[in-house]
Amino acid sequence: MTQLAPSAKALVPFVSVDHMMKLIHHIGIEPMLRGLASYIESDFKRWELFDKTPRVASHSAEGVIELMPTSDGEVYGFKYVNGHPKNTAEGLQTVTAFGLLADVGNGYPVLLSEMTLLTAMRTAATSALVARVLAPKGSTTMAMIGNGAQSEFQTIAMKAICGLTHVRLFDTDPGATAKCAANLAGYGLHVTACNSAQEAILGAQIITTCTADKQYATILSDNMVGAGVHINAIGGDCPGKTELAPAILHRSDIFVEYPEQTRIEGEIQQLAPDHPVTEIWQVLTGQAPGRSADKQITLFDSVGFAIEDFSALRYVRDQIKTTGLFHPLDLLADPDDPRDLFGMLDRAAPHPHVASAK
């Protein structure tokens, strides 16, 4: 393992996919999910310190490529991420990502990391953090509708943070459900494979929807959702992509990360621009109520926000200080004299340059 070297000021720690997998297993999946949730909660509680903007998105017929930036005034962070639903059919990941942290004081990067795995972990940690404050007390059962790449992370996070004991799985692709059930074996959960979304939600206090098609869809119709549940809607995350019937939204108390982004990308793109929502940071700081009645339907319209990525990168940066799970990356030019960038280049020539005599 490589150790952080203070003298290597021009080398940027890079956390590869291999490093990230080793880091997750070194810490443990459930402890790391709890750690990420703690960092996210801490940053949400200082929400007002952060720069906030909807992510910068480049949409195409095939998917979307996005940049997600933020800063707390001392550290700057961004994530590059794509979302291409068709990729699965071509043997590719639907979502890939990487992220960076930089020192605001001098602009130098201080961490570069893969974020495909880390995004799955932070998304699951955020879902469970929110469910901890919005789901009915004593919730034990979740319906997981959409059994793709995010489903196992979501389920294990709910177990680690909310005490989930049962999960009911459904996907239009039975192979995806079989994959998810097999992956969850050994995690101490009672797993039930279901034949329909309606069957999956029977007895569930938490309903998570996580489907991939880039279209207006109705994964949950109004008559499927009874009183007193918490809906964790994470599949609708770009314009023109939703999962819930509009009538469900009108019956629910809706909680979001950042309204300016969620109104563009989330389930609430189906509602009037002034439809009331509560920002989840306000619940975590006690400035707004969360669940206030047994029969209340709470809905977390989650699209992901840059502060969550900032928190996840901050968590990883702290962990690699002691684990050494990174590679020092020669990313920055660092001449002895900062005014002599050309001289650094010239001295690196394989054959010394000799000026011709005149």
FILUMNU-794574 format. One record per residue (C-alpha): residue number from 1; residue in one letter; x, y, z. Coordinates in steps of 0.2 Angstrom, whole numbers. Layout:
@n: NUM; res: a; u: X; v: Y; w: Z
...
//
This chain:
@n: 1; res: m; u: 0; v: 0; w: 0
@n: 2; res: t; u: 6; v: 17; w: -4
@n: 3; res: q; u: 8; v: 30; w: 10
@n: 4; res: l; u: 3; v: 48; w: 8
@n: 5; res: a; u: 19; v: 58; w: 6
@n: 6; res: p; u: 19; v: 76; w: 11
@n: 7; res: s; u: 34; v: 80; w: 1
@n: 8; res: a; u: 26; v: 73; w: -15
@n: 9; res: k; u: 16; v: 90; w: -17
@n: 10; res: a; u: 13; v: 88; w: -35
@n: 11; res: l; u: 6; v: 70; w: -34
@n: 12; res: v; u: -13; v: 68; w: -32
@n: 13; res: p; u: -20; v: 53; w: -23
@n: 14; res: f; u: -30; v: 43; w: -36
@n: 15; res: v; u: -42; v: 30; w: -30
@n: 16; res: s; u: -45; v: 17; w: -44
@n: 17; res: v; u: -59; v: 5; w: -45
@n: 18; res: d; u: -48; v: -9; w: -37
@n: 19; res: h; u: -43; v: 3; w: -23
@n: 20; res: m; u: -62; v: 7; w: -20
@n: 21; res: m; u: -67; v: -11; w: -19
@n: 22; res: k; u: -53; v: -15; w: -7
@n: 23; res: l; u: -57; v: 0; w: 3
@n: 24; res: i; u: -76; v: -5; w: 4
@n: 25; res: h; u: -71; v: -23; w: 10
@n: 26; res: h; u: -58; v: -16; w: 22
@n: 27; res: i; u: -70; v: -5; w: 31
@n: 28; res: g; u: -85; v: -17; w: 28
@n: 29; res: i; u: -100; v: -13; w: 17
@n: 30; res: e; u: -112; v: -9; w: 31
@n: 31; res: p; u: -100; v: 1; w: 41
@n: 32; res: m; u: -95; v: 11; w: 26
@n: 33; res: l; u: -113; v: 14; w: 22
@n: 34; res: r; u: -116; v: 21; w: 39
@n: 35; res: g; u: -100; v: 31; w: 38
@n: 36; res: l; u: -106; v: 39; w: 22
@n: 37; res: a; u: -123; v: 43; w: 29
@n: 38; res: s; u: -114; v: 51; w: 44
@n: 39; res: y; u: -104; v: 62; w: 32
@n: 40; res: i; u: -119; v: 66; w: 21
@n: 41; res: e; u: -129; v: 71; w: 37
@n: 42; res: s; u: -115; v: 82; w: 43
@n: 43; res: d; u: -114; v: 91; w: 27
@n: 44; res: f; u: -133; v: 93; w: 25
@n: 45; res: k; u: -133; v: 101; w: 42
@n: 46; res: r; u: -121; v: 115; w: 36
@n: 47; res: w; u: -131; v: 116; w: 19
@n: 48; res: e; u: -131; v: 135; w: 19
@n: 49; res: l; u: -112; v: 136; w: 18
@n: 50; res: f; u: -112; v: 127; w: 1
@n: 51; res: d; u: -112; v: 133; w: -17
@n: 52; res: k; u: -128; v: 126; w: -25
@n: 53; res: t; u: -133; v: 124; w: -43
@n: 54; res: p; u: -143; v: 111; w: -53
@n: 55; res: r; u: -131; v: 100; w: -62
@n: 56; res: v; u: -124; v: 104; w: -79
@n: 57; res: a; u: -132; v: 92; w: -91
@n: 58; res: s; u: -129; v: 87; w: -109
@n: 59; res: h; u: -144; v: 77; w: -115
@n: 60; res: s; u: -145; v: 66; w: -130
@n: 61; res: a; u: -158; v: 53; w: -136
@n: 62; res: e; u: -147; v: 39; w: -129
@n: 63; res: g; u: -144; v: 47; w: -111
@n: 64; res: v; u: -136; v: 61; w: -102
@n: 65; res: i; u: -119; v: 67; w: -97
@n: 66; res: e; u: -118; v: 78; w: -82
@n: 67; res: l; u: -106; v: 88; w: -71
@n: 68; res: m; u: -111; v: 91; w: -53
@n: 69; res: p; u: -100; v: 104; w: -44
@n: 70; res: t; u: -101; v: 112; w: -26
@n: 71; res: s; u: -90; v: 120; w: -13
@n: 72; res: d; u: -90; v: 124; w: 5
@n: 73; res: g; u: -78; v: 138; w: 3
@n: 74; res: e; u: -63; v: 128; w: 8
@n: 75; res: v; u: -64; v: 113; w: -3
@n: 76; res: y; u: -71; v: 112; w: -21
@n: 77; res: g; u: -78; v: 96; w: -28
@n: 78; res: f; u: -86; v: 90; w: -44
@n: 79; res: k; u: -92; v: 73; w: -51
@n: 80; res: y; u: -93; v: 68; w: -69
@n: 81; res: v; u: -107; v: 55; w: -72
@n: 82; res: n; u: -117; v: 48; w: -86
@n: 83; res: g; u: -134; v: 39; w: -87
@n: 84; res: h; u: -137; v: 29; w: -102
@n: 85; res: p; u: -151; v: 16; w: -100
@n: 86; res: k; u: -147; v: 7; w: -116
@n: 87; res: n; u: -130; v: 2; w: -110
@n: 88; res: t; u: -136; v: -13; w: -101
@n: 89; res: a; u: -142; v: -21; w: -117
@n: 90; res: e; u: -124; v: -18; w: -124
@n: 91; res: g; u: -115; v: -26; w: -109
@n: 92; res: l; u: -110; v: -9; w: -102
@n: 93; res: q; u: -114; v: 0; w: -86
@n: 94; res: t; u: -129; v: 12; w: -86
@n: 95; res: v; u: -120; v: 24; w: -74
@n: 96; res: t; u: -101; v: 28; w: -73
@n: 97; res: a; u: -93; v: 42; w: -64
@n: 98; res: f; u: -77; v: 49; w: -57
@n: 99; res: g; u: -75; v: 64; w: -45
@n: 100; res: l; u: -62; v: 76; w: -39
@n: 101; res: l; u: -59; v: 87; w: -23
@n: 102; res: a; u: -48; v: 103; w: -24
@n: 103; res: d; u: -41; v: 115; w: -11
@n: 104; res: v; u: -50; v: 132; w: -14
@n: 105; res: g; u: -35; v: 141; w: -7
@n: 106; res: n; u: -23; v: 137; w: -21
@n: 107; res: g; u: -34; v: 127; w: -34
@n: 108; res: y; u: -24; v: 111; w: -33
@n: 109; res: p; u: -33; v: 95; w: -34
@n: 110; res: v; u: -31; v: 84; w: -18
@n: 111; res: l; u: -41; v: 69; w: -23
@n: 112; res: l; u: -46; v: 60; w: -39
@n: 113; res: s; u: -57; v: 45; w: -37
@n: 114; res: e; u: -68; v: 33; w: -47
@n: 115; res: m; u: -86; v: 36; w: -42
@n: 116; res: t; u: -96; v: 22; w: -51
@n: 117; res: l; u: -95; v: 11; w: -35
@n: 118; res: l; u: -95; v: 26; w: -24
@n: 119; res: t; u: -110; v: 34; w: -32
@n: 120; res: a; u: -120; v: 18; w: -29
@n: 121; res: m; u: -114; v: 18; w: -10
@n: 122; res: r; u: -118; v: 36; w: -7
@n: 123; res: t; u: -135; v: 35; w: -16
@n: 124; res: a; u: -140; v: 20; w: -5
@n: 125; res: a; u: -133; v: 29; w: 11
@n: 126; res: t; u: -143; v: 45; w: 7
@n: 127; res: s; u: -159; v: 34; w: 4
@n: 128; res: a; u: -157; v: 26; w: 20
@n: 129; res: l; u: -152; v: 42; w: 30
@n: 130; res: v; u: -169; v: 50; w: 23
@n: 131; res: a; u: -179; v: 34; w: 27
@n: 132; res: r; u: -172; v: 34; w: 45
@n: 133; res: v; u: -181; v: 51; w: 48
@n: 134; res: l; u: -196; v: 48; w: 36
@n: 135; res: a; u: -201; v: 30; w: 36
@n: 136; res: p; u: -214; v: 23; w: 49
@n: 137; res: k; u: -205; v: 19; w: 65
@n: 138; res: g; u: -201; v: 1; w: 67
@n: 139; res: s; u: -201; v: -2; w: 48
@n: 140; res: t; u: -195; v: -20; w: 44
@n: 141; res: t; u: -200; v: -23; w: 26
@n: 142; res: m; u: -195; v: -14; w: 9
@n: 143; res: a; u: -202; v: -17; w: -8
@n: 144; res: m; u: -187; v: -15; w: -21
@n: 145; res: i; u: -195; v: -12; w: -38
@n: 146; res: g; u: -181; v: -12; w: -51
@n: 147; res: n; u: -168; v: -25; w: -47
@n: 148; res: g; u: -153; v: -18; w: -57
@n: 149; res: a; u: -136; v: -11; w: -52
@n: 150; res: q; u: -142; v: -1; w: -37
@n: 151; res: s; u: -154; v: -13; w: -29
@n: 152; res: e; u: -142; v: -23; w: -18
@n: 153; res: f; u: -134; v: -6; w: -11
@n: 154; res: q; u: -151; v: 1; w: -7
@n: 155; res: t; u: -157; v: -15; w: 2
@n: 156; res: i; u: -141; v: -17; w: 12
@n: 157; res: a; u: -141; v: 2; w: 17
@n: 158; res: m; u: -159; v: 1; w: 23
@n: 159; res: k; u: -153; v: -14; w: 34
@n: 160; res: a; u: -138; v: -6; w: 40
@n: 161; res: i; u: -146; v: 11; w: 44
@n: 162; res: c; u: -164; v: 8; w: 47
@n: 163; res: g; u: -165; v: -10; w: 53
@n: 164; res: l; u: -173; v: -18; w: 38
@n: 165; res: t; u: -176; v: -37; w: 39
@n: 166; res: h; u: -186; v: -41; w: 24
@n: 167; res: v; u: -185; v: -36; w: 6
@n: 168; res: r; u: -198; v: -40; w: -8
@n: 169; res: l; u: -190; v: -40; w: -25
@n: 170; res: f; u: -198; v: -36; w: -42
@n: 171; res: d; u: -191; v: -32; w: -59
@n: 172; res: t; u: -199; v: -35; w: -77
@n: 173; res: d; u: -183; v: -45; w: -80
@n: 174; res: p; u: -184; v: -61; w: -69
@n: 175; res: g; u: -165; v: -63; w: -72
@n: 176; res: a; u: -162; v: -46; w: -63
@n: 177; res: t; u: -172; v: -52; w: -48
@n: 178; res: a; u: -163; v: -68; w: -47
@n: 179; res: k; u: -146; v: -59; w: -48
@n: 180; res: c; u: -152; v: -47; w: -34
@n: 181; res: a; u: -158; v: -62; w: -23
@n: 182; res: a; u: -142; v: -72; w: -25
@n: 183; res: n; u: -131; v: -56; w: -21
@n: 184; res: l; u: -141; v: -53; w: -5
@n: 185; res: a; u: -139; v: -71; w: 1
@n: 186; res: g; u: -129; v: -71; w: 17
@n: 187; res: y; u: -133; v: -53; w: 22
@n: 188; res: g; u: -145; v: -58; w: 35
@n: 189; res: l; u: -161; v: -53; w: 26
@n: 190; res: h; u: -177; v: -62; w: 22
@n: 191; res: v; u: -178; v: -60; w: 3
@n: 192; res: t; u: -194; v: -64; w: -7
@n: 193; res: a; u: -195; v: -63; w: -26
@n: 194; res: c; u: -212; v: -57; w: -32
@n: 195; res: n; u: -221; v: -58; w: -49
@n: 196; res: s; u: -227; v: -40; w: -50
@n: 197; res: a; u: -225; v: -23; w: -42
@n: 198; res: q; u: -242; v: -25; w: -34
@n: 199; res: e; u: -236; v: -41; w: -25
@n: 200; res: a; u: -220; v: -34; w: -20
@n: 201; res: i; u: -228; v: -19; w: -10
@n: 202; res: l; u: -239; v: -30; w: 0
@n: 203; res: g; u: -234; v: -28; w: 18
@n: 204; res: a; u: -220; v: -16; w: 14
@n: 205; res: q; u: -218; v: 0; w: 24
@n: 206; res: i; u: -204; v: 7; w: 13
@n: 207; res: i; u: -206; v: 6; w: -6
@n: 208; res: t; u: -191; v: 10; w: -17
@n: 209; res: t; u: -193; v: 12; w: -36
@n: 210; res: c; u: -177; v: 11; w: -46
@n: 211; res: t; u: -180; v: 8; w: -64
@n: 212; res: a; u: -169; v: 14; w: -79
@n: 213; res: d; u: -180; v: 18; w: -94
@n: 214; res: k; u: -179; v: 36; w: -100
@n: 215; res: q; u: -197; v: 39; w: -101
@n: 216; res: y; u: -213; v: 44; w: -92
@n: 217; res: a; u: -218; v: 28; w: -84
@n: 218; res: t; u: -230; v: 22; w: -71
@n: 219; res: i; u: -221; v: 10; w: -60
@n: 220; res: l; u: -233; v: 13; w: -46
@n: 221; res: s; u: -251; v: 18; w: -50
@n: 222; res: d; u: -262; v: 27; w: -37
@n: 223; res: n; u: -272; v: 12; w: -31
@n: 224; res: m; u: -257; v: 2; w: -27
@n: 225; res: v; u: -251; v: 14; w: -13
@n: 226; res: g; u: -260; v: 14; w: 3
@n: 227; res: a; u: -258; v: 26; w: 18
@n: 228; res: g; u: -244; v: 26; w: 30
@n: 229; res: v; u: -229; v: 21; w: 19
@n: 230; res: h; u: -213; v: 29; w: 14
@n: 231; res: i; u: -209; v: 30; w: -5
@n: 232; res: n; u: -190; v: 31; w: -10
@n: 233; res: a; u: -191; v: 36; w: -28
@n: 234; res: i; u: -174; v: 36; w: -35
@n: 235; res: g; u: -176; v: 31; w: -53
@n: 236; res: g; u: -183; v: 47; w: -60
@n: 237; res: d; u: -167; v: 57; w: -62
@n: 238; res: c; u: -168; v: 67; w: -78
@n: 239; res: p; u: -181; v: 77; w: -88
@n: 240; res: g; u: -194; v: 65; w: -96
@n: 241; res: k; u: -190; v: 51; w: -84
@n: 242; res: t; u: -203; v: 47; w: -70
@n: 243; res: e; u: -210; v: 32; w: -61
@n: 244; res: l; u: -225; v: 37; w: -51
@n: 245; res: a; u: -243; v: 41; w: -56
@n: 246; res: p; u: -246; v: 60; w: -53
@n: 247; res: a; u: -260; v: 56; w: -41
@n: 248; res: i; u: -248; v: 48; w: -29
@n: 249; res: l; u: -238; v: 64; w: -28
@n: 250; res: h; u: -254; v: 74; w: -24
@n: 251; res: r; u: -257; v: 62; w: -9
@n: 252; res: s; u: -239; v: 63; w: -2
@n: 253; res: d; u: -229; v: 75; w: 8
@n: 254; res: i; u: -214; v: 77; w: -4
@n: 255; res: f; u: -196; v: 79; w: 2
@n: 256; res: v; u: -182; v: 84; w: -10
@n: 257; res: e; u: -163; v: 88; w: -10
@n: 258; res: y; u: -163; v: 104; w: -20
@n: 259; res: p; u: -179; v: 110; w: -27
@n: 260; res: e; u: -171; v: 119; w: -42
@n: 261; res: q; u: -164; v: 103; w: -48
@n: 262; res: t; u: -178; v: 91; w: -43
@n: 263; res: r; u: -191; v: 101; w: -52
@n: 264; res: i; u: -182; v: 98; w: -68
@n: 265; res: e; u: -177; v: 80; w: -66
@n: 266; res: g; u: -188; v: 72; w: -52
@n: 267; res: e; u: -205; v: 65; w: -50
@n: 268; res: i; u: -211; v: 83; w: -47
@n: 269; res: q; u: -208; v: 88; w: -65
@n: 270; res: q; u: -225; v: 82; w: -67
@n: 271; res: l; u: -232; v: 95; w: -54
@n: 272; res: a; u: -235; v: 114; w: -55
@n: 273; res: p; u: -219; v: 124; w: -52
@n: 274; res: d; u: -225; v: 130; w: -35
@n: 275; res: h; u: -231; v: 114; w: -28
@n: 276; res: p; u: -225; v: 113; w: -10
@n: 277; res: v; u: -210; v: 102; w: -6
@n: 278; res: t; u: -198; v: 101; w: 10
@n: 279; res: e; u: -179; v: 101; w: 8
@n: 280; res: i; u: -172; v: 86; w: 17
@n: 281; res: w; u: -158; v: 97; w: 26
@n: 282; res: q; u: -172; v: 106; w: 35
@n: 283; res: v; u: -179; v: 90; w: 42
@n: 284; res: l; u: -161; v: 85; w: 47
@n: 285; res: t; u: -158; v: 102; w: 56
@n: 286; res: g; u: -175; v: 102; w: 65
@n: 287; res: q; u: -181; v: 117; w: 55
@n: 288; res: a; u: -195; v: 107; w: 46
@n: 289; res: p; u: -206; v: 92; w: 52
@n: 290; res: g; u: -203; v: 75; w: 44
@n: 291; res: r; u: -216; v: 61; w: 47
@n: 292; res: s; u: -230; v: 68; w: 58
@n: 293; res: a; u: -244; v: 55; w: 57
@n: 294; res: d; u: -246; v: 36; w: 55
@n: 295; res: k; u: -256; v: 37; w: 39
@n: 296; res: q; u: -245; v: 50; w: 31
@n: 297; res: i; u: -237; v: 45; w: 14
@n: 298; res: t; u: -220; v: 52; w: 14
@n: 299; res: l; u: -210; v: 53; w: -3
@n: 300; res: f; u: -192; v: 56; w: -5
@n: 301; res: d; u: -190; v: 62; w: -23
@n: 302; res: s; u: -172; v: 59; w: -25
@n: 303; res: v; u: -162; v: 64; w: -40
@n: 304; res: g; u: -144; v: 65; w: -32
@n: 305; res: f; u: -136; v: 81; w: -28
@n: 306; res: a; u: -118; v: 87; w: -28
@n: 307; res: i; u: -116; v: 89; w: -9
@n: 308; res: e; u: -119; v: 70; w: -7
@n: 309; res: d; u: -104; v: 67; w: -19
@n: 310; res: f; u: -94; v: 80; w: -10
@n: 311; res: s; u: -97; v: 71; w: 7
@n: 312; res: a; u: -93; v: 54; w: -1
@n: 313; res: l; u: -76; v: 61; w: -8
@n: 314; res: r; u: -73; v: 69; w: 9
@n: 315; res: y; u: -76; v: 52; w: 17
@n: 316; res: v; u: -64; v: 43; w: 5
@n: 317; res: r; u: -50; v: 56; w: 7
@n: 318; res: d; u: -51; v: 53; w: 26
@n: 319; res: q; u: -50; v: 34; w: 24
@n: 320; res: i; u: -36; v: 33; w: 13
@n: 321; res: k; u: -25; v: 43; w: 25
@n: 322; res: t; u: -23; v: 27; w: 35
@n: 323; res: t; u: -26; v: 13; w: 23
@n: 324; res: g; u: -15; v: 19; w: 9
@n: 325; res: l; u: -27; v: 13; w: -4
@n: 326; res: f; u: -23; v: 25; w: -18
@n: 327; res: h; u: -10; v: 28; w: -32
@n: 328; res: p; u: 0; v: 44; w: -32
@n: 329; res: l; u: -4; v: 52; w: -49
@n: 330; res: d; u: 7; v: 63; w: -58
@n: 331; res: l; u: -6; v: 75; w: -63
@n: 332; res: l; u: 1; v: 92; w: -60
@n: 333; res: a; u: 15; v: 102; w: -67
@n: 334; res: d; u: 26; v: 107; w: -53
@n: 335; res: p; u: 42; v: 117; w: -59
@n: 336; res: d; u: 55; v: 122; w: -46
@n: 337; res: d; u: 51; v: 140; w: -52
@n: 338; res: p; u: 33; v: 142; w: -55
@n: 339; res: r; u: 36; v: 155; w: -68
@n: 340; res: d; u: 47; v: 143; w: -78
@n: 341; res: l; u: 35; v: 130; w: -85
@n: 342; res: f; u: 44; v: 130; w: -101
@n: 343; res: g; u: 61; v: 127; w: -93
@n: 344; res: m; u: 54; v: 112; w: -84
@n: 345; res: l; u: 48; v: 105; w: -101
@n: 346; res: d; u: 65; v: 110; w: -110
@n: 347; res: r; u: 76; v: 101; w: -97
@n: 348; res: a; u: 65; v: 85; w: -99
@n: 349; res: a; u: 70; v: 84; w: -117
@n: 350; res: p; u: 79; v: 67; w: -121
@n: 351; res: h; u: 93; v: 77; w: -130
@n: 352; res: p; u: 99; v: 93; w: -123
@n: 353; res: h; u: 93; v: 108; w: -134
@n: 354; res: v; u: 108; v: 118; w: -141
@n: 355; res: a; u: 105; v: 135; w: -148
@n: 356; res: s; u: 113; v: 137; w: -165
@n: 357; res: a; u: 127; v: 150; w: -166
@n: 358; res: k; u: 124; v: 166; w: -176
//
